[in-house]
């Protein structure tokens, strides 16, 4: 039976490295799905991408998928381990979608994930756990990523939180939280204490 694993954590926490370790431990051929788009004008971002590439074993297959994540996952063959890094970047790439379209995209994604025969490891960002962003795009990013991670966490086993130099297995330490009927794209919006938005660029 295949596994669906979620690894979440703040920036620079080591979540990508832990996800890569899990992929190696699967002893299966690994397909690495990078959701980031390359920006030749952003040298610092290109250096981050290069650091990720240098960590990965040379026999891993790498696919660059900024937007069409569901279609790509649906084509992954069985007896494979696919590592998606990261969901925050994927959400950021689709911020131009209207809310109704995003709801449809998310619903299709969650349905696809449960049909894939391969093992899947998702890397997701925790968006700061700070104050609500002061600008609309930041709030949209925060709410969409938070809603995605919450829904995905209910179908993943195990779910890991990487923070403070430690890996925590939330599936062992906690209890699943019902997603309720509040919609797929918007989570707990709050009024002053929530999750601050970021650019969604992984580690």
C-alpha positions as CSV (number, residue, x, y, z in Angstrom):
1,X,0.0,0.0,0.0
2,X,1.3,3.4,-0.9
3,X,2.0,6.2,1.6
4,X,1.1,9.9,1.5
5,X,3.4,11.8,3.8
6,X,3.3,15.5,4.7
7,X,6.4,17.4,6.0
8,X,5.7,20.9,7.2
9,X,7.7,23.6,9.0
10,X,9.0,27.1,8.9
11,X,11.7,28.5,6.6
12,X,15.2,27.1,7.0
13,X,13.9,24.4,9.4
14,X,15.3,21.5,7.5
15,X,12.0,20.2,6.2
16,X,13.2,19.6,2.7
17,X,16.2,17.7,4.0
18,X,13.9,15.5,6.1
19,X,11.7,14.9,3.2
20,X,14.7,13.9,1.0
21,X,15.8,11.5,3.8
22,X,12.4,9.9,3.8
23,X,12.5,9.5,0.0
24,X,15.9,7.8,0.2
25,X,14.6,5.5,2.9
26,X,11.7,4.4,0.6
27,X,14.1,2.3,-1.5
28,X,12.1,3.2,-4.5
29,X,12.9,5.2,-7.7
30,X,12.4,8.8,-6.8
31,X,10.7,11.5,-8.9
32,X,11.4,15.0,-7.5
33,X,8.7,17.6,-8.5
34,X,10.1,21.1,-8.1
35,X,7.2,23.7,-8.1
36,X,9.6,26.7,-8.3
37,X,10.0,28.7,-11.4
38,X,13.5,29.9,-12.3
39,X,14.0,33.7,-12.4
40,X,17.3,34.5,-14.1
41,X,17.2,38.0,-12.5
42,X,17.1,36.6,-9.0
43,X,20.6,35.2,-8.3
44,X,19.9,34.4,-4.6
45,X,16.9,32.3,-5.6
46,X,18.9,30.5,-8.2
47,X,21.6,29.7,-5.6
48,X,18.9,28.2,-3.4
49,X,17.7,26.0,-6.2
50,X,21.3,24.9,-6.9
51,X,21.8,24.0,-3.2
52,X,18.7,21.7,-3.4
53,X,20.0,20.1,-6.6
54,X,23.4,19.4,-5.1
55,X,21.8,17.5,-2.2
56,X,19.7,15.2,-4.3
57,X,21.1,11.8,-5.5
58,X,22.0,11.9,-9.2
59,X,19.6,9.0,-10.1
60,X,16.5,11.0,-9.1
61,X,14.3,12.2,-11.9
62,X,13.5,15.9,-11.6
63,X,10.4,17.5,-13.0
64,X,9.8,21.3,-12.9
65,X,6.0,21.7,-12.4
66,X,5.0,25.3,-11.4
67,X,1.3,24.8,-11.9
68,X,0.0,21.5,-13.4
69,X,0.6,19.5,-10.2
70,X,-2.5,17.4,-10.3
71,X,-2.0,16.3,-13.9
72,X,1.7,15.4,-13.2
73,X,0.8,13.4,-10.1
74,X,-1.8,11.4,-12.0
75,X,0.9,10.2,-14.4
76,X,3.4,9.0,-11.8
77,X,3.8,5.2,-12.1
78,X,3.3,2.8,-9.2
79,X,6.3,1.5,-7.2
80,X,7.7,5.0,-7.3
81,X,8.3,7.6,-4.6
82,X,7.4,11.2,-5.6
83,X,8.7,14.2,-3.6
84,X,6.8,17.5,-4.1
85,X,8.8,20.5,-2.9
86,X,7.0,22.7,-2.2
87,X,3.3,23.3,-1.8
88,X,3.7,26.9,-0.8
89,X,5.4,27.7,-4.1
90,X,2.6,25.9,-6.0
91,X,0.0,28.0,-4.1
92,X,2.0,31.2,-4.8
93,X,2.1,30.3,-8.5
94,X,-1.7,30.1,-8.7
95,X,-2.5,33.3,-6.7
96,X,-4.0,34.9,-9.8
97,X,-6.8,32.4,-9.8
98,X,-10.2,33.7,-8.7
99,X,-11.5,32.0,-5.5
100,X,-14.0,29.7,-7.3
101,X,-11.2,28.5,-9.7
102,X,-8.9,27.9,-6.7
103,X,-11.6,25.9,-4.9
104,X,-11.9,23.7,-8.1
105,X,-8.1,23.4,-8.4
106,X,-7.8,22.3,-4.8
107,X,-10.6,19.9,-4.9
108,X,-9.1,18.2,-8.0
109,X,-5.7,18.1,-6.3
110,X,-7.0,16.4,-3.2
111,X,-9.0,13.8,-5.2
112,X,-5.9,13.1,-7.4
113,X,-3.6,12.6,-4.4
114,X,-5.8,9.8,-3.1
115,X,-5.9,8.0,-6.4
116,X,-2.1,8.0,-7.0
117,X,-0.6,4.5,-6.6
118,X,2.9,5.8,-5.8
119,X,4.3,7.0,-2.5
120,X,4.0,10.8,-2.2
121,X,6.0,13.1,0.1
122,X,4.8,16.7,0.3
123,X,6.8,19.6,1.6
124,X,4.8,22.5,2.9
125,X,5.6,25.8,4.6
126,X,4.2,27.0,7.8
127,X,3.5,30.6,7.1
128,X,5.1,32.3,10.1
129,X,2.5,31.9,12.7
130,X,2.5,35.6,13.0
131,X,0.1,38.5,12.5
132,X,-2.4,38.7,9.6
133,X,-0.7,40.3,6.6
134,X,-1.6,43.9,5.9
135,X,-2.0,43.4,2.2
136,X,-4.6,41.4,0.3
137,X,-2.3,39.1,-1.7
138,X,-0.5,38.1,1.5
139,X,-3.8,37.2,3.2
140,X,-4.9,35.2,0.2
141,X,-1.6,33.2,0.2
142,X,-1.8,32.6,3.9
143,X,-5.4,31.4,3.8
144,X,-5.0,29.2,0.8
145,X,-1.9,27.5,2.0
146,X,-3.2,27.1,5.5
147,X,-6.4,25.5,4.1
148,X,-4.5,23.2,1.8
149,X,-2.2,22.0,4.6
150,X,-5.1,21.4,6.9
151,X,-7.0,19.3,4.4
152,X,-4.0,17.4,3.2
153,X,-3.0,16.6,6.8
154,X,-6.2,14.7,7.2
155,X,-5.3,12.2,4.4
156,X,-1.6,12.0,5.1
157,X,0.0,9.4,7.3
158,X,2.4,10.3,8.8
159,X,2.5,14.1,9.2
160,X,5.8,15.6,10.3
161,X,6.6,19.0,11.7
162,X,10.2,20.1,11.5
163,X,11.1,23.0,13.8
164,X,13.8,24.0,16.3
165,X,16.2,21.4,14.9
166,X,13.8,18.5,15.7
167,X,11.4,16.3,13.7
168,X,8.1,15.8,15.3
169,X,5.7,13.0,14.2
170,X,2.3,14.8,14.6
171,X,0.5,11.6,13.7
172,X,1.8,10.0,16.9
173,X,1.7,13.1,19.1
174,X,-1.7,14.6,18.1
175,X,-5.2,13.9,17.0
176,X,-6.6,14.6,13.5
177,X,-8.7,17.8,13.4
178,X,-11.9,17.8,11.4
179,X,-11.8,20.2,8.4
180,X,-15.5,21.0,8.8
181,X,-17.6,22.6,6.1
182,X,-15.9,26.0,5.8
183,X,-14.6,25.5,2.3
184,X,-11.3,24.3,0.8
185,X,-9.5,27.5,0.3
186,X,-10.1,29.5,3.4
187,X,-9.1,28.3,6.8
188,X,-9.3,30.2,10.1
189,X,-8.9,33.8,9.1
190,X,-8.8,35.4,12.5
191,X,-8.8,39.1,13.2
192,X,-5.3,39.8,14.4
193,X,-3.4,36.7,15.3
194,X,-2.9,34.2,12.5
195,X,-0.3,33.2,9.8
196,X,1.7,35.9,8.0
197,X,2.0,35.5,4.3
198,X,5.3,34.8,2.5
199,X,6.4,34.4,-1.1
200,X,6.0,30.6,-0.6
201,X,9.5,29.8,-1.7
202,X,10.3,26.7,0.3
203,X,13.5,26.3,2.2
